[in-house]
Every structure is written in structure tokens, then in C-alpha cells.
């Protein structure tokens, strides 16, 4: 697949979100399966891998360190700090500089690497000014532990304040046909400042693949039955699924899968956009890579825009409690 610029790096137009093999979507696959998926992803052309300290509470980073350290020069590595389990065992958002530094040291050890290419602040800690948290990341760059820094689920105002402290290489946020929050302000801010935009959940948590099936069978420990529940409530999901009939027809006309269509739509939104679909299925990983060189004509992009958007989809992307804590929702 073609490459795109991520700050000083040239990476595959589609990256690999690594979380799914450790948390978020039901039972974990075996470690050997995860290791095989990661290695096959590099073979398939992925050169941008995304993980975080909180994914499986260190489990995901450990897998990457175990199975990919021998190929470290073949990929750009992104990880995140700011959410992890504290000493009391609770999962917290903590943006204090000393905590971020400790998290970075732990991540480097688990990842079995000397440096993290792109290190994100996973979420803003409301108790800590973003300038202080980003200042800590800047000191990690100076120390050679981190090459570049990023921010996740950030508002345009917070981004500008952070960028004034240290240049930001990438912003990560949820973005897909059915989640358009970035179109309010942050995409424009990234374009103005020369910052890459990295959409997570670009396949709408499997909805846009047409493979989600019966949501009443989704496990209790799945994101779709917890923080992303509104759109996956059985009634809302059934009504949203009606959109997939004309959507599938467009995919058939273009000659691609539904997942590839969703990724190609994102790639068409701007040259600075690098989606990171995640999966624990090797065949889905290969399928997603196939979207890397799929070009949609402007008419198809407009048709998709009109079909699936926040006005035609029922339900918010997160529960109210989670939405209230997400800085990107302030735009």
C-alpha cells in the first residue's frame, strides 16, 4: 500500500491498531496467535503499529516486545501514556509528569525497545494543565526515550496550547462515517498546523464491516456493551443496520468489501489521515490492508457522506458518563 507522512516518518497509509488482541472485544486469542498476526501484518505491508500502556494493562506492549523486537527497524511504533492501573489497582487517568515518566520507562521495558517513535498522551487529566503533561513528554524527547509526541481525543483549543509547548506530530481520535466529531474543528486545526490525524475505530467497532451480527450475543466485557453501548443497544443497532443495505450496494459497485470502503472513505478525506483499524483476525487484517490503494471518486465520497453520518445514525458514540470526560467533545 502507499505511504503517508507521520511527522518525520513515512508509514503505511493504513496502520494496525493492536489493542484487540489484548482487550476491548471479548476473549483474548492465544499469545502465539497474536504474535503470528503481528508478524503477518508486517509481511502484508503495515509499517505503523499502535498500542498503549492501558491495552490489557501492559499485556499488549509485552506481546509486541516479545514477538516483534527482532523486526524493530521495520515499523514505526506508537504507544500511549496517561491511563493505567494505579498502585491501588484502579484504572485512572493520570497526567502528572512523574507518572507519565514512570509509565514511559515501564513501556520501554515491556516493548523491549530503546525508544518509542510516537508517544501519545492518551487522555487529558482534568487535574493537570495539558502544558504540564506535554512538557513531560517533551523532556522524554530530549532524553532520547521518545522521538515524537501525540495527543489522543483532544479538543482544538487543547491541541493549540500543547503545540505551543512542543510540536505535536499526530492527533488520534475516533473517526469514521458514523462518528464525525473531528469534522467540527480538530481536522482543520491539524491541517493548519501540519499534524497527522490518526482515526481509531475507523470501522465503527465492526459495524461498517457488516460482520457485527447479533449484538445481543456480544460479551459483557466488550466495549460495545459498556462505553459504546448507545449505538449498540438492540433497537438502535437494528435501525442503524438498515443503512448497511445501500452501503453494501455501494461497496459492490466499487468492487471492494464493506470494510475496505469505510477505510477508503477516510483516506479520501485528506493526505494527513492514517486510519488504524484493529482486529484479532488475520483474514480481517489482510482485508483491511487491501484498502490501502483503493481510490474513491468524489461522487462516491459524497454519496457515502450523505448516507451514513451523525444525522442518520441513532445513538451517541459513548455513554453520557464517558462523553463528559472526553476533551474532544468540547469542540
Residue pairs with C-beta under 8 A, 6 or more apart in sequence:
1 12
1 13
1 14
1 45
1 289
1 291
1 292
1 293
2 13
2 292
2 293
3 10
3 11
3 12
3 13
3 47
4 10
4 11
4 12
4 13
4 196
4 271
4 272
4 273
4 274
5 11
5 196
5 271
5 272
6 48
6 76
6 118
6 169
6 170
6 196
6 198
6 274
7 118
7 148
7 169
7 170
7 196
8 147
8 148
8 169
9 48
9 76
9 117
9 118
9 148
10 47
11 47
11 48
11 76
11 274
12 45
12 46
12 47
12 48
12 289
12 292
13 267
13 274
13 292
13 293
14 46
14 48
14 263
14 267
14 274
14 275
14 276
14 277
14 288
14 289
14 291
14 292
15 46
15 47
15 48
15 49
15 50
15 78
15 198
15 274
15 275
15 276
16 38
16 41
16 46
16 48
16 49
16 50
16 276
16 277
16 278
16 285
17 50
17 200
17 276
17 277
17 278
17 279
18 38
18 49
18 50
18 51
18 55
18 60
18 63
18 64
18 278
19 50
19 51
19 52
19 55
19 56
19 60
19 278
20 278
20 279
20 280
21 28
21 29
21 33
21 34
21 37
21 60
21 63
21 280
22 28
22 34
22 55
22 56
22 59
22 60
22 63
23 55
23 56
23 57
23 59
23 60
24 55
24 222
24 223
25 222
25 223
25 224
25 280
26 218
26 219
26 221
26 222
27 219
28 34
28 56
28 59
28 280
29 37
29 280
31 63
31 66
33 280
34 63
34 67
34 280
35 63
35 66
35 67
35 68
36 282
37 280
37 282
37 285
38 49
38 63
38 64
38 67
38 68
39 67
39 68
39 71
40 282
40 285
40 286
41 49
41 285
41 289
42 68
42 71
42 74
42 75
44 285
44 286
44 289
45 289
45 292
46 75
46 285
46 289
47 74
47 75
47 76
48 75
48 76
48 78
48 274
48 276
49 64
49 68
49 75
49 76
49 77
49 78
50 78
50 79
50 172
50 198
50 200
50 276
50 278
51 60
51 61
51 64
51 77
51 78
51 79
51 80
51 111
52 60
52 61
52 79
52 80
52 81
52 83
52 120
52 122
53 61
53 79
53 80
53 81
53 83
53 84
53 103
53 106
53 107
53 122
54 80
54 83
54 84
54 91
54 122
55 61
57 84
57 85
57 91
58 106
58 110
61 79
61 107
61 110
61 111
62 110
64 77
64 111
65 109
65 110
65 111
65 112
65 113
66 112
68 75
69 111
69 112
69 113
72 113
76 117
76 118
77 111
77 113
77 116
77 117
77 118
78 116
78 117
78 118
78 119
78 120
78 150
78 170
78 198
79 107
79 111
79 116
79 118
79 119
79 120
80 119
80 120
80 121
80 122
80 150
80 152
81 100
81 103
81 104
81 107
81 119
81 120
81 121
81 122
81 137
82 93
82 94
82 95
82 100
82 103
82 120
82 121
82 122
82 123
82 124
82 125
82 133
83 91
83 92
83 93
83 94
83 122
83 123
84 91
84 92
84 94
84 103
85 91
85 92
86 92
86 94
93 122
93 123
93 124
93 125
93 126
93 325
94 100
94 125
95 121
95 123
95 124
95 125
95 127
95 128
95 130
95 132
95 133
96 125
96 128
96 132
96 133
97 132
97 133
97 135
97 136
97 139
98 136
100 121
100 133
100 136
100 137
100 140
101 136
101 139
101 140
104 116
104 119
104 140
104 145
104 146
105 145
107 116
108 114
108 115
108 116
108 145
114 144
115 144
115 145
115 146
115 147
116 145
116 146
116 147
117 146
117 147
117 148
118 146
118 147
118 148
118 149
118 150
118 169
118 170
119 137
119 140
119 146
119 148
119 149
119 150
120 149
120 150
120 151
120 152
120 170
120 172
121 130
121 133
121 134
121 137
121 149
121 150
121 151
121 152
121 162
122 152
123 152
123 153
123 325
123 326
123 327
124 130
124 133
124 153
124 154
124 158
124 327
125 133
126 325
130 151
130 154
130 158
130 161
130 162
131 161
131 162
131 164
131 165
134 149
134 151
134 162
134 165
134 166
134 168
135 165
135 166
137 146
137 149
137 166
138 149
138 165
138 166
140 146
140 149
141 147
141 148
141 149
141 166
148 167
148 169
148 170
149 166
149 167
149 168
149 169
150 168
150 169
150 170
150 171
150 172
150 198
151 158
151 159
151 162
151 168
151 170
151 171
151 172
152 171
152 172
152 173
153 172
153 173
153 174
153 326
153 327
153 328
154 162
154 171
154 173
154 186
154 327
154 328
155 185
155 186
155 327
155 328
155 329
155 330
155 331
156 185
156 186
156 188
156 189
156 331
157 330
157 331
158 327
158 330
159 168
159 171
159 186
159 189
159 190
159 193
159 195
160 189
160 193
162 168
163 193
163 195
168 193
168 195
169 195
169 196
170 195
170 196
170 197
170 198
170 274
171 186
171 190
171 195
171 196
171 197
171 198
172 197
172 198
172 199
172 200
172 276
173 181
173 182
173 186
173 197
173 198
173 199
173 200
173 328
174 181
174 199
174 200
174 201
174 317
175 181
175 182
175 197
175 199
175 200
175 201
175 202
175 266
175 273
175 275
176 199
176 201
176 202
176 203
176 204
176 208
176 262
176 266
177 204
177 208
177 262
177 265
177 304
177 305
177 307
177 308
177 309
178 204
178 207
178 208
178 231
178 240
178 308
178 309
178 310
178 313
178 317
179 201
179 204
179 310
179 317
180 309
180 310
181 317
181 328
181 329
181 331
182 197
182 199
182 328
184 331
185 331
186 197
186 328
186 331
187 197
187 269
187 270
189 195
190 196
190 197
190 272
191 270
191 272
194 272
195 272
196 272
196 273
196 274
197 270
197 272
197 273
197 274
198 273
198 274
198 275
198 276
199 266
199 273
199 274
199 275
199 276
200 276
200 278
201 278
202 262
202 263
202 266
202 275
202 276
202 277
203 209
203 259
203 262
203 263
203 277
203 288
204 262
205 212
205 223
205 224
205 228
205 232
206 212
207 231
207 237
207 240
207 244
208 244
208 247
208 258
208 259
208 261
208 262
208 308
209 257
209 258
209 259
209 262
209 284
210 244
210 247
210 248
210 258
211 259
212 237
215 224
215 232
215 233
215 234
215 237
216 234
218 224
218 225
218 232
219 225
224 232
225 232
226 319
227 318
227 319
227 322
228 317
228 318
228 319
229 319
230 236
230 315
230 316
230 317
230 318
230 319
231 237
231 240
231 313
231 314
231 315
231 316
231 317
232 315
233 315
236 314
236 315
239 314
240 313
240 314
240 315
243 307
243 308
243 312
243 313
244 258
246 307
247 258
247 261
247 304
247 307
247 308
248 258
250 261
250 300
250 303
250 304
250 307
251 257
251 258
251 260
251 261
254 261
254 264
254 294
254 296
254 300
256 264
256 290
256 291
256 294
257 287
257 290
259 277
259 284
259 287
259 288
259 291
260 287
260 288
260 290
260 291
260 294
261 291
261 294
261 296
261 304
263 275
263 277
263 288
263 291
263 292
263 294
264 291
264 294
264 295
264 296
265 296
265 301
265 304
266 273
266 275
267 273
267 275
267 291
267 292
267 294
268 295
268 296
268 301
277 288
279 285
279 288
296 304
316 323
317 323
318 326
323 329
